[in-house]
Amino acid sequence: MKSLPAEYELVALFECEPVLRDTQTKNLPFYYNQAAYRFSNDEEAFLVILEPAYGEVKIQVNQKSTNRLVSRLDLKRVDTLEIKADFKNLSSILLTLASDETFQTLEIQFKPNFKLILQDHLEY
């Protein structure tokens, strides 16, 4: 991943500490680890897994009351992760995925409720 917010910014956005896959290697930088964040809003529960070195982002959204799966994203070539909003009642990120001739943006809102906007763009 070419661009990623600092660890403390992600903790503030998701309002939780990540569970790191590799806790045995004390000096392993965050960028080379896998970080899993579990958090929720009033209606949905989220699991966000980041593997920055591989450009991988996984996001699972379940309805809290029934545990019904609402959405699952498993992205393998994320170039950038940007925080768009980080407020008490509004939080969202913007993911950018690029290929040779096009790039896609995914705007994902976590609060006040889940929303996903996917746009495909042509590069000139």
Backbone as a printed PyTorch tensor [residue, N CA C, xyz], in Angstrom:
tensor([[[  0.8560,  -1.1660,   0.0000],
         [  0.0000,   0.0000,   0.0000],
         [  0.9000,   1.2270,   0.0000]],

        [[  0.6340,   2.1150,  -0.9220],
         [  1.4830,   3.2900,  -1.0730],
         [  1.2110,   4.3550,  -0.0220]],

        [[ -0.0440,   4.4580,   0.4190],
         [ -0.4030,   5.4930,   1.3810],
         [ -1.3750,   4.9250,   2.4050]],

        [[ -1.0560,   5.1530,   3.6770],
         [ -1.8360,   4.6130,   4.7840],
         [ -1.7530,   5.5850,   5.9620]],

        [[ -2.8630,   5.8290,   6.6580],
         [ -2.7950,   6.6900,   7.8450],
         [ -1.8960,   6.0720,   8.9190]],

        [[ -1.4560,   6.8940,   9.8300],
         [ -0.6480,   6.4200,  10.9540],
         [ -1.4800,   5.4960,  11.8400]],

        [[ -0.7950,   4.6380,  12.5780],
         [ -1.4760,   3.6830,  13.4630],
         [ -2.4460,   4.3750,  14.4170]],

        [[ -2.0180,   5.4690,  15.0370],
         [ -2.8690,   6.1620,  16.0080],
         [ -4.1170,   6.7390,  15.3440]],

        [[ -4.0170,   7.1160,  14.0600],
         [ -5.1830,   7.6290,  13.3350],
         [ -6.1980,   6.5140,  13.0840]],

        [[ -5.7160,   5.3130,  12.7950],
         [ -6.6110,   4.1730,  12.6000],
         [ -7.2870,   3.7730,  13.9070]],

        [[ -6.5490,   3.8050,  15.0020],
         [ -7.1310,   3.5130,  16.3230],
         [ -8.2240,   4.5260,  16.6470]],

        [[ -7.9820,   5.7850,  16.3600],
         [ -8.9940,   6.8240,  16.6080],
         [-10.2120,   6.6300,  15.7100]],

        [[ -9.9920,   6.3030,  14.4530],
         [-11.0940,   6.1080,  13.5120],
         [-11.9710,   4.9270,  13.9130]],

        [[-11.3430,   3.7760,  14.1720],
         [-12.0890,   2.5660,  14.4810],
         [-12.4770,   2.4590,  15.9570]],

        [[-11.9280,   3.3400,  16.7850],
         [-12.2150,   3.4050,  18.2240],
         [-11.9060,   2.1020,  18.9350]],

        [[-10.8200,   1.4400,  18.5090],
         [-10.3730,   0.2180,  19.1800],
         [ -8.9170,  -0.0510,  18.8100]],

        [[ -8.2630,  -0.8290,  19.6400],
         [ -6.9020,  -1.2700,  19.3520],
         [ -6.9740,  -2.4720,  18.4170]],

        [[ -6.0420,  -2.5770,  17.4980],
         [ -6.0650,  -3.7380,  16.6060],
         [ -5.5260,  -4.9860,  17.2900]],

        [[ -5.9680,  -6.1320,  16.8140],
         [ -5.3620,  -7.4060,  17.1890],
         [ -4.3600,  -7.7130,  16.0810]],

        [[ -3.0930,  -7.8070,  16.4570],
         [ -2.0290,  -8.0400,  15.4850],
         [ -1.7550,  -9.5320,  15.3480]],

        [[ -1.5390,  -9.9810,  14.1100],
         [ -1.2690, -11.4060,  13.8800],
         [  0.0570, -11.8040,  14.5030]],

        [[  1.1070, -11.0350,  14.2350],
         [  2.4380, -11.3880,  14.7230],
         [  2.7600, -10.5590,  15.9580]],

        [[  2.5540, -11.1560,  17.1170],
         [  2.8780, -10.4720,  18.3730],
         [  4.1780, -10.9960,  18.9610]],

        [[  4.7300, -12.0500,  18.3530],
         [  5.9740, -12.6340,  18.8480],
         [  7.1850, -11.7720,  18.4990]],

        [[  7.1640, -11.1700,  17.3170],
         [  8.2640, -10.3170,  16.8790],
         [  7.9870,  -8.9060,  17.3690]],

        [[  8.6360,  -8.5020,  18.4300],
         [  8.3200,  -7.2300,  19.0810],
         [  8.6230,  -6.0110,  18.2240]],

        [[  9.6010,  -6.0960,  17.3690],
         [  9.9870,  -4.9280,  16.5830],
         [  9.4310,  -4.9480,  15.1640]],

        [[  8.4890,  -5.8550,  14.8800],
         [  7.9060,  -5.9110,  13.5470],
         [  7.0770,  -4.6510,  13.3150]],

        [[  7.4040,  -3.8630,  12.2940],
         [  6.6370,  -2.6470,  12.0240],
         [  5.1850,  -2.9700,  11.6610]],

        [[  4.2950,  -2.0790,  12.0170],
         [  2.8680,  -2.2210,  11.7310],
         [  2.6360,  -2.5220,  10.2600]],

        [[  3.3820,  -1.8790,   9.3910],
         [  3.2140,  -2.0050,   7.9430],
         [  3.3450,  -3.4590,   7.4710]],

        [[  4.1670,  -4.2480,   8.1420],
         [  4.4260,  -5.6280,   7.7290],
         [  3.5960,  -6.6490,   8.5090]],

        [[  2.7080,  -6.1920,   9.3440],
         [  1.8760,  -7.0710,  10.1530],
         [  0.4640,  -7.1110,   9.5880]],

        [[ -0.3740,  -7.9370,  10.1760],
         [ -1.8060,  -7.9310,   9.8740],
         [ -2.5160,  -7.3710,  11.0940]],

        [[ -3.3780,  -6.3850,  10.8860],
         [ -4.1060,  -5.7530,  11.9840],
         [ -5.6000,  -5.9600,  11.7750]],

        [[ -6.2760,  -6.4750,  12.8040],
         [ -7.7220,  -6.7090,  12.7470],
         [ -8.4120,  -5.7870,  13.7490]],

        [[ -9.3740,  -5.0180,  13.2620],
         [-10.1370,  -4.0850,  14.0840],
         [-11.5900,  -4.5690,  14.1450]],

        [[-12.1420,  -4.7150,  15.3420],
         [-13.5560,  -5.0620,  15.5410],
         [-14.2260,  -3.9050,  16.2610]],

        [[-15.2990,  -3.3980,  15.6490],
         [-16.0120,  -2.2650,  16.2270],
         [-17.4390,  -2.2780,  15.6950]],

        [[-18.2680,  -1.3570,  16.1780],
         [-19.6650,  -1.3430,  15.7250],
         [-20.2400,   0.0660,  15.8190]],

        [[-21.3550,   0.2410,  15.1050],
         [-22.1730,   1.4340,  15.2710],
         [-23.4910,   0.9610,  15.8950]],

        [[-24.5530,   1.7290,  15.8120],
         [-25.8120,   1.3190,  16.4340],
         [-26.4390,   0.0960,  15.7660]],

        [[-26.1990,  -0.0990,  14.4790],
         [-26.8890,  -1.1510,  13.7340],
         [-25.9910,  -2.2680,  13.2050]],

        [[-24.7150,  -1.9720,  12.9460],
         [-23.8390,  -2.9380,  12.3010],
         [-22.5730,  -3.2010,  13.1160]],

        [[-22.0410,  -4.4180,  12.9480],
         [-20.7540,  -4.7990,  13.5320],
         [-19.7600,  -4.9530,  12.3870]],

        [[-18.5480,  -4.4730,  12.5900],
         [-17.5310,  -4.4490,  11.5440],
         [-16.2990,  -5.2500,  11.9560]],

        [[-15.7010,  -5.8870,  10.9710],
         [-14.3770,  -6.4730,  11.1020],
         [-13.5710,  -5.9260,   9.9310]],

        [[-12.5250,  -5.1730,  10.2420],
         [-11.6470,  -4.6010,   9.2180],
         [-10.2620,  -5.2010,   9.4300]],

        [[ -9.7440,  -5.8530,   8.3920],
         [ -8.4140,  -6.4630,   8.4560],
         [ -7.5280,  -5.7780,   7.4240]],

        [[ -6.4060,  -5.2590,   7.9030],
         [ -5.4470,  -4.5600,   7.0350],
         [ -4.1370,  -5.3290,   6.9820]],

        [[ -3.6210,  -5.5260,   5.7780],
         [ -2.2790,  -6.0590,   5.5690],
         [ -1.5750,  -5.0950,   4.6170]],

        [[ -1.0560,  -3.9920,   5.1540],
         [ -0.5180,  -2.9150,   4.3150],
         [  0.5810,  -3.3410,   3.3510]],

        [[  1.4960,  -4.1960,   3.7730],
         [  2.6130,  -4.5890,   2.9060],
         [  2.1380,  -5.3120,   1.6500]],

        [[  1.0110,  -5.9860,   1.7500],
         [  0.4540,  -6.7190,   0.6090],
         [ -0.6310,  -5.9350,  -0.1170]],

        [[ -1.0280,  -4.7850,   0.4050],
         [ -2.0940,  -4.0050,  -0.2020],
         [ -3.4560,  -4.6520,  -0.0410]],

        [[ -3.6220,  -5.4380,   1.0190],
         [ -4.8730,  -6.1580,   1.2320],
         [ -5.7270,  -5.4940,   2.3070]],

        [[ -7.0200,  -5.3860,   1.9900],
         [ -8.0020,  -4.8550,   2.9330],
         [ -9.2200,  -5.7640,   2.8660]],

        [[ -9.6630,  -6.2210,   4.0280],
         [-10.8810,  -7.0290,   4.1180],
         [-11.8310,  -6.3150,   5.0710]],

        [[-13.0740,  -6.2050,   4.6540],
         [-14.0840,  -5.5500,   5.4880],
         [-15.3300,  -6.4240,   5.4800]],

        [[-15.7550,  -6.8140,   6.6590],
         [-16.9910,  -7.5780,   6.8000],
         [-17.9480,  -6.7750,   7.6690]],

        [[-19.2010,  -6.7260,   7.2300],
         [-20.2400,  -5.9870,   7.9360],
         [-21.3900,  -6.9440,   8.2170]],

        [[-21.7850,  -7.0320,   9.4850],
         [-22.9200,  -7.8520,   9.8870],
         [-23.9420,  -6.9920,  10.6030]],

        [[-25.2050,  -7.3270,  10.4210],
         [-26.2650,  -6.6520,  11.1650],
         [-26.1590,  -7.1190,  12.6150]],

        [[-26.1220,  -6.1840,  13.5600],
         [-25.9130,  -6.5350,  14.9590],
         [-27.0380,  -7.3910,  15.5290]],

        [[-28.2750,  -7.0450,  15.2290],
         [-29.4150,  -7.7230,  15.8580],
         [-29.5650,  -9.1820,  15.4180]],

        [[-29.1870,  -9.5050,  14.1820],
         [-29.3870, -10.8580,  13.6640],
         [-28.0930, -11.5560,  13.2640]],

        [[-26.9910, -10.8500,  13.2500],
         [-25.6910, -11.3360,  12.7790],
         [-25.7190, -11.6910,  11.2860]],

        [[-26.7080, -11.1870,  10.5640],
         [-26.8240, -11.4020,   9.1230],
         [-25.7140, -10.6460,   8.4050]],

        [[-25.0920, -11.3170,   7.4390],
         [-24.0380, -10.6840,   6.6550],
         [-24.6410,  -9.6140,   5.7560]],

        [[-24.1320,  -8.3910,   5.8730],
         [-24.5810,  -7.2770,   5.0430],
         [-23.6460,  -7.0990,   3.8530]],

        [[-22.3330,  -7.1860,   4.1160],
         [-21.3660,  -6.9620,   3.0530],
         [-20.0370,  -7.5980,   3.4320]],

        [[-19.3090,  -8.0460,   2.3940],
         [-17.9480,  -8.5350,   2.6010],
         [-17.1010,  -8.0770,   1.4220]],

        [[-16.0110,  -7.4110,   1.7200],
         [-15.0510,  -6.9850,   0.7000],
         [-13.7330,  -7.6890,   0.9820]],

        [[-13.1070,  -8.2030,  -0.0530],
         [-11.8020,  -8.8320,   0.0610],
         [-10.9540,  -8.2740,  -1.0760]],

        [[-10.2210,  -7.2070,  -0.7900],
         [ -9.4930,  -6.4490,  -1.8120],
         [ -8.0160,  -6.7930,  -1.7450]],

        [[ -7.4220,  -7.0610,  -2.9120],
         [ -6.0380,  -7.5330,  -2.9770],
         [ -5.0400,  -6.5180,  -3.5120]],

        [[ -5.4900,  -5.3950,  -4.0370],
         [ -4.5470,  -4.4500,  -4.6450],
         [ -4.8910,  -3.0050,  -4.2990]],

        [[ -5.0200,  -2.7450,  -3.0190],
         [ -5.3430,  -1.3960,  -2.5620],
         [ -4.0700,  -0.5500,  -2.5830]],

        [[ -4.1550,   0.5890,  -3.2670],
         [ -3.0090,   1.4930,  -3.3370],
         [ -2.9890,   2.4830,  -2.1820]],

        [[ -4.1530,   3.0360,  -1.8600],
         [ -4.2110,   4.0270,  -0.7850],
         [ -5.4290,   3.7980,   0.0920]],

        [[ -5.2640,   4.1080,   1.3570],
         [ -6.3560,   4.1620,   2.3230],
         [ -6.2900,   5.5390,   2.9530]],

        [[ -7.3630,   6.2850,   2.8130],
         [ -7.4160,   7.6640,   3.3070],
         [ -8.6190,   7.8180,   4.2320]],

        [[ -8.4380,   8.5050,   5.3320],
         [ -9.5600,   8.8050,   6.2260],
         [-10.2660,  10.0380,   5.6870]],

        [[-11.5350,   9.8890,   5.3570],
         [-12.3350,  10.9990,   4.8300],
         [-13.0060,  11.7730,   5.9490]],

        [[-13.5110,  11.0610,   6.9760],
         [-14.1790,  11.7110,   8.1010],
         [-13.9250,  10.8960,   9.3570]],

        [[-13.6600,  11.5890,  10.4480],
         [-13.4490,  10.9280,  11.7330],
         [-14.0260,  11.8170,  12.8320]],

        [[-15.3390,  11.7310,  12.9860],
         [-16.0590,  12.5070,  13.9840],
         [-16.8910,  11.5610,  14.8410]],

        [[-17.4440,  12.0730,  15.9210],
         [-18.2310,  11.2420,  16.8270],
         [-19.3710,  10.5340,  16.1010]],

        [[-20.0640,  11.2330,  15.2210],
         [-21.2330,  10.6630,  14.5530],
         [-21.0450,  10.4310,  13.0570]],

        [[-19.8240,  10.5430,  12.5660],
         [-19.5630,  10.3320,  11.1520],
         [-18.1250,   9.8500,  10.9720]],

        [[-17.9950,   8.6850,  10.3550],
         [-16.6450,   8.2050,  10.0380],
         [-16.6840,   7.4810,   8.6970]],

        [[-15.6380,   7.7140,   7.8970],
         [-15.5660,   7.0710,   6.5830],
         [-14.1270,   7.0530,   6.0950]],

        [[-13.8770,   6.1260,   5.1550],
         [-12.5660,   6.0090,   4.5260],
         [-12.7430,   6.0020,   3.0160]],

        [[-11.6510,   6.2430,   2.3100],
         [-11.6260,   6.1650,   0.8530],
         [-10.4790,   5.2380,   0.4670]],

        [[-10.8000,   4.1650,  -0.2460],
         [ -9.8000,   3.2360,  -0.7590],
         [ -9.6310,   3.4710,  -2.2480]],

        [[ -8.3970,   3.4110,  -2.7330],
         [ -8.1200,   3.5610,  -4.1570],
         [ -7.3980,   2.3040,  -4.6400]],

        [[ -7.9060,   1.7540,  -5.7380],
         [ -7.3210,   0.5760,  -6.3760],
         [ -7.0010,   0.9570,  -7.8120]],

        [[ -5.7590,   0.7630,  -8.2170],
         [ -5.3610,   1.1770,  -9.5720],
         [ -4.9540,  -0.0300, -10.4030]],

        [[ -5.2220,   0.0720, -11.6960],
         [ -4.7180,  -0.8970, -12.6630],
         [ -4.1460,  -0.1060, -13.8340]],

        [[ -3.8750,  -0.7560, -14.9400],
         [ -3.2020,  -0.0930, -16.0590],
         [ -3.9820,   1.0870, -16.6300]],

        [[ -5.2560,   0.9000, -16.9210],
         [ -6.0190,   1.9330, -17.6120],
         [ -7.1120,   2.5680, -16.7600]],

        [[ -7.4190,   1.9770, -15.6450],
         [ -8.5010,   2.4920, -14.8060],
         [ -8.0700,   2.5120, -13.3470]],

        [[ -8.8460,   3.2070, -12.5480],
         [ -8.7110,   3.0800, -11.1110],
         [-10.0990,   3.1500, -10.5010]],

        [[-10.2390,   2.5020,  -9.3650],
         [-11.5110,   2.4640,  -8.6610],
         [-11.3520,   3.1280,  -7.3120]],

        [[-12.4160,   3.7920,  -6.8890],
         [-12.4590,   4.3310,  -5.5340],
         [-13.6400,   3.7030,  -4.8150]],

        [[-13.4210,   3.3590,  -3.5700],
         [-14.4720,   2.8400,  -2.7160],
         [-14.5530,   3.7380,  -1.4970]],

        [[-15.6630,   4.4370,  -1.3600],
         [-15.8910,   5.2320,  -0.1660],
         [-16.7520,   4.3960,   0.7580]],

        [[-16.2510,   4.1690,   1.9670],
         [-16.9330,   3.3140,   2.9300],
         [-17.2270,   4.1260,   4.1720]],

        [[-18.5030,   4.2160,   4.4940],
         [-18.9460,   4.9440,   5.6880],
         [-19.2640,   3.9270,   6.7780]],

        [[-18.7320,   4.1720,   7.9870],
         [-18.9860,   3.3130,   9.1370],
         [-20.0410,   3.9010,  10.0780]],

        [[-20.0350,   5.2040,  10.2240],
         [-21.0050,   5.8900,  11.0880],
         [-21.6400,   7.0250,  10.3100]],

        [[-22.8900,   7.3110,  10.5000],
         [-23.8260,   6.7370,  11.4700],
         [-24.3100,   5.3430,  11.0900]],

        [[-24.2030,   4.9750,   9.8020],
         [-24.5240,   3.6200,   9.3750],
         [-23.6440,   3.2740,   8.1800]],

        [[-23.6400,   2.0030,   7.8370],
         [-22.7880,   1.5150,   6.7510],
         [-23.3070,   1.9930,   5.3970]],

        [[-22.3520,   2.4560,   4.5800],
         [-22.6600,   2.8250,   3.1990],
         [-21.4020,   2.5840,   2.3720]],

        [[-21.5840,   2.0600,   1.1610],
         [-20.4720,   1.7860,   0.2650],
         [-20.7660,   2.4170,  -1.0830]],

        [[-19.8150,   3.2140,  -1.5830],
         [-19.9280,   3.8240,  -2.9100],
         [-18.6960,   3.4110,  -3.7030]],

        [[-18.9310,   2.7080,  -4.8130],
         [-17.8600,   2.2530,  -5.6840],
         [-17.9280,   3.0290,  -6.9890]],

        [[-16.7890,   3.5960,  -7.3900],
         [-16.7300,   4.3330,  -8.6560],
         [-15.5430,   3.8230,  -9.4630]],

        [[-15.7620,   3.6590, -10.7540],
         [-14.7410,   3.2490, -11.6900],
         [-14.3360,   4.4710, -12.5160]],

        [[-13.0320,   4.7250, -12.6480],
         [-12.5340,   5.9030, -13.3480],
         [-11.5620,   5.4710, -14.4380]],

        [[-11.5810,   6.1810, -15.5500],
         [-10.6060,   5.9700, -16.6110],
         [ -9.4040,   6.8740, -16.3800]],

        [[ -8.2050,   6.3380, -16.5980],
         [ -6.9970,   7.1640, -16.5150],
         [ -6.6290,   7.6270, -17.9070]],

        [[ -6.3310,   8.8990, -18.0480],
         [ -5.9460,   9.4540, -19.3450],
         [ -4.5000,   9.8590, -19.3460]]])
